[in-house]
Amino acid sequence: MQKIAFVFSPQGSQTPGMGKDLHDNLPVCRQVFESANDILGFNLAKLCFNGSEEDLRNTEIAQPALLTTSIAALRALELEGLKPSVVAGHSVGEYAALVAAGALTFEDGVRLVRHRGELMKQAGANADGTMAAIIGLDSEQVKRVVAQAAGSAILDVANYNSPEQTVISGERAAVERACEIAKERGAKRALLLNVSGAFHSRLMAQASAEMERELASIEICAPKTPIVANVTADYVTTPEQIRQALINQLAGSVRWVESIQRMASGGCGVFIEAGIGQALVGMIRRIDGGVTAAAVSDCTSLKSLVDSR
């Protein structure tokens, strides 16, 4: 029997109305949002359901909103008796994966991503950095583009999203230069992203150091469900491995292609994105056309998944 992997949505997936259907129809999901409100000391649910795109673009709001919506979707899946053999999350989604794996409590997860969002916003304000998606070149070609464009500037590969989509991150001028070089080398598109900083690059080094101090005070348990980490594209099994992976993740690459390949090679044939949107579903289908990928973000998509099994 094929193993099931639960994967959790990245920043950029957030959208007004996120989680509302789950909240309104399933008491266990409503409880997740009410708990997040209590932990944060403000009405996160109201921002998720009624906030504007601009409200949700704020990193310190987007990250707890995504975690909370992801865990609400997880609870809905659990109600239907669906449990994962392995979990992973893309960037901030890794925190939801750790909650799903039993390595972090939901309460600590919400506090951590709120703080993570604040640190990333501050790091973005302190440096003129940005990100861009390069589409139509493979990762090795993108690495060569980065090497040529960087010069003495900070420019890194941020996300290996799919075989033909790689995100770069760093100082704005270097990112813009890399986009031009990528187009000259045959990229289908090279798009600057609407982000508040150069996430997953060395410009996040100070945020990473601050996050290390924050994580030192948090209890992390050995995961009850296997989890694949972004920065290693491999399983992390001890609290210290998890803590180090989260520290390194802020300024390191999200190795999503390898992560999916790692899970698929271990027998995972079904991937369920729990959260909002289908960003990961699209990536997974491009990484491995032989697996099944579906998303659950509301009661309709949940019923569709259950009926298809």
Backbone hydrogen bonds, N-H to C=O, Kabsch-Sander energy under -0.5 kcal/mol:
donor,donor_aa,acceptor,acceptor_aa,energy
3,K,267,G,-2.1
5,A,270,V,-3.0
6,F,86,V,-2.0
7,V,5,A,-0.5
7,V,272,I,-2.6
8,F,88,A,-1.3
9,S,274,A,-0.9
13,S,10,P,-1.6
17,G,48,C,-2.7
18,M,15,T,-1.8
18,M,48,C,-0.8
20,K,17,G,-1.9
23,H,19,G,-2.6
24,D,20,K,-2.8
25,N,21,D,-1.5
26,L,22,L,-2.2
29,C,26,L,-1.0
30,R,26,L,-2.2
31,Q,27,P,-2.2
32,V,28,V,-0.9
33,F,29,C,-1.7
34,E,30,R,-2.4
35,S,31,Q,-2.4
36,A,32,V,-2.0
37,N,33,F,-2.3
38,D,34,E,-2.0
39,I,35,S,-2.4
40,L,36,A,-2.5
41,G,37,N,-2.0
42,F,37,N,-0.7
44,L,42,F,-1.7
47,L,43,N,-1.4
48,C,44,L,-2.6
49,F,45,A,-2.8
50,N,46,K,-2.8
51,G,46,K,-0.5
51,G,47,L,-1.3
56,L,52,S,-2.2
57,R,53,E,-1.0
58,N,54,E,-0.8
58,N,55,D,-1.0
61,I,58,N,-1.6
62,A,58,N,-3.4
63,Q,59,T,-2.1
65,A,61,I,-2.1
66,L,62,A,-2.6
67,L,63,Q,-2.3
68,T,64,P,-2.5
69,T,65,A,-2.3
70,S,66,L,-2.5
71,I,67,L,-2.4
72,A,68,T,-2.1
73,A,69,T,-2.3
74,L,70,S,-2.2
75,R,71,I,-2.5
76,A,72,A,-1.9
77,L,73,A,-2.2
78,E,74,L,-2.5
79,L,75,R,-1.8
80,E,76,A,-0.9
80,E,77,L,-0.6
81,G,78,E,-1.9
82,L,77,L,-2.2
83,K,81,G,-0.5
85,S,4,I,-3.6
86,V,4,I,-1.2
87,V,226,P,-2.2
88,A,6,F,-1.7
90,H,8,F,-2.1
91,S,89,G,-0.7
93,G,90,H,-2.3
94,E,91,S,-2.3
95,Y,92,V,-1.5
96,A,92,V,-0.7
97,A,93,G,-2.1
98,L,94,E,-2.0
99,V,95,Y,-1.9
100,A,96,A,-2.7
101,A,97,A,-1.9
102,G,99,V,-1.2
103,A,98,L,-2.2
104,L,98,L,-1.3
109,G,105,T,-2.5
110,V,106,F,-2.6
111,R,107,E,-2.0
112,L,108,D,-2.7
113,V,109,G,-2.4
114,R,110,V,-2.0
115,H,111,R,-2.2
116,R,112,L,-2.9
117,G,113,V,-2.5
118,E,114,R,-1.9
119,L,115,H,-2.6
120,M,116,R,-2.5
121,K,117,G,-2.3
122,Q,118,E,-2.3
123,A,119,L,-2.5
124,G,120,M,-2.1
125,A,121,K,-1.9
126,N,122,Q,-1.4
127,A,123,A,-0.6
127,A,124,G,-0.6
129,G,127,A,-1.8
130,T,170,G,-2.4
132,A,168,I,-2.2
133,A,191,L,-2.5
134,I,132,A,-0.5
134,I,166,T,-3.1
135,I,133,A,-0.6
135,I,189,R,-2.8
136,G,164,E,-2.6
142,V,138,D,-2.1
143,K,139,S,-2.3
144,R,140,E,-1.7
145,V,141,Q,-2.0
146,V,142,V,-2.7
147,A,143,K,-2.4
148,Q,144,R,-2.0
149,A,145,V,-2.7
150,A,146,V,-2.1
151,G,147,A,-0.7
153,A,150,A,-2.6
155,L,153,A,-0.6
156,D,169,S,-3.3
158,A,156,D,-0.6
158,A,167,V,-2.7
159,N,167,V,-1.5
160,Y,254,V,-3.0
161,N,159,N,-1.1
161,N,165,Q,-1.1
162,S,165,Q,-1.9
165,Q,162,S,-1.4
166,T,134,I,-2.2
167,V,159,N,-2.8
168,I,132,A,-2.9
169,S,156,D,-2.7
170,G,130,T,-2.2
171,E,154,I,-2.8
172,R,128,D,-2.6
174,A,171,E,-0.5
175,V,171,E,-2.3
176,E,172,R,-2.8
177,R,173,A,-2.1
178,A,174,A,-2.4
179,C,175,V,-2.1
180,E,176,E,-1.7
181,I,177,R,-2.2
182,A,178,A,-2.8
183,K,179,C,-2.1
184,E,180,E,-2.0
185,R,181,I,-1.6
186,G,183,K,-1.5
187,A,182,A,-2.6
188,K,135,I,-1.8
189,R,135,I,-1.8
191,L,133,A,-2.4
193,L,131,M,-2.8
195,V,193,L,-1.8
199,F,197,G,-1.5
200,H,250,L,-1.5
201,S,198,A,-0.7
204,M,201,S,-2.1
205,A,202,R,-1.6
208,S,204,M,-2.5
209,A,205,A,-2.1
210,E,206,Q,-2.2
211,M,207,A,-2.4
212,E,208,S,-1.9
213,R,209,A,-1.3
214,E,210,E,-1.9
215,L,211,M,-2.9
216,A,212,E,-1.2
217,S,213,R,-0.5
217,S,214,E,-1.2
218,I,215,L,-1.3
220,I,218,I,-0.6
221,C,103,A,-2.4
224,K,101,A,-3.4
225,T,101,A,-0.9
227,I,236,V,-0.5
228,V,87,V,-2.0
229,A,234,D,-2.5
233,A,229,A,-2.1
236,V,227,I,-2.0
242,I,238,T,-2.3
243,R,239,P,-2.7
244,Q,240,E,-2.4
245,A,241,Q,-2.2
246,L,242,I,-2.2
247,I,243,R,-1.9
248,N,244,Q,-2.6
249,Q,245,A,-1.6
250,L,246,L,-0.8
250,L,247,I,-0.5
252,G,248,N,-0.8
252,G,249,Q,-0.5
254,V,158,A,-3.2
255,R,230,N,-1.8
255,R,253,S,-0.9
256,W,254,V,-1.6
257,V,160,Y,-1.8
259,S,255,R,-1.8
260,I,256,W,-2.5
261,Q,257,V,-2.2
262,R,258,E,-2.4
263,M,259,S,-2.0
264,A,260,I,-2.8
265,S,261,Q,-2.4
266,G,262,R,-0.8
267,G,264,A,-1.8
268,C,263,M,-2.1
269,G,3,K,-1.7
269,G,267,G,-0.6
270,V,3,K,-1.6
271,F,292,T,-3.0
272,I,5,A,-2.9
273,E,271,F,-0.5
273,E,294,A,-3.0
274,A,7,V,-2.7
274,A,272,I,-0.7
275,G,273,E,-0.6
275,G,296,V,-2.0
282,G,278,Q,-2.1
283,M,279,A,-1.7
284,I,280,L,-3.1
285,R,281,V,-2.3
286,R,282,G,-1.5
287,I,283,M,-1.8
288,D,284,I,-2.7
291,V,288,D,-1.4
292,T,269,G,-3.0
294,A,271,F,-2.3
296,V,273,E,-3.0
302,L,298,D,-1.9
303,K,299,C,-2.5
304,S,300,T,-2.3
305,L,301,S,-2.0
306,V,302,L,-2.5
307,D,303,K,-2.8
308,S,304,S,-1.3
309,R,305,L,-0.6
309,R,306,V,-1.1
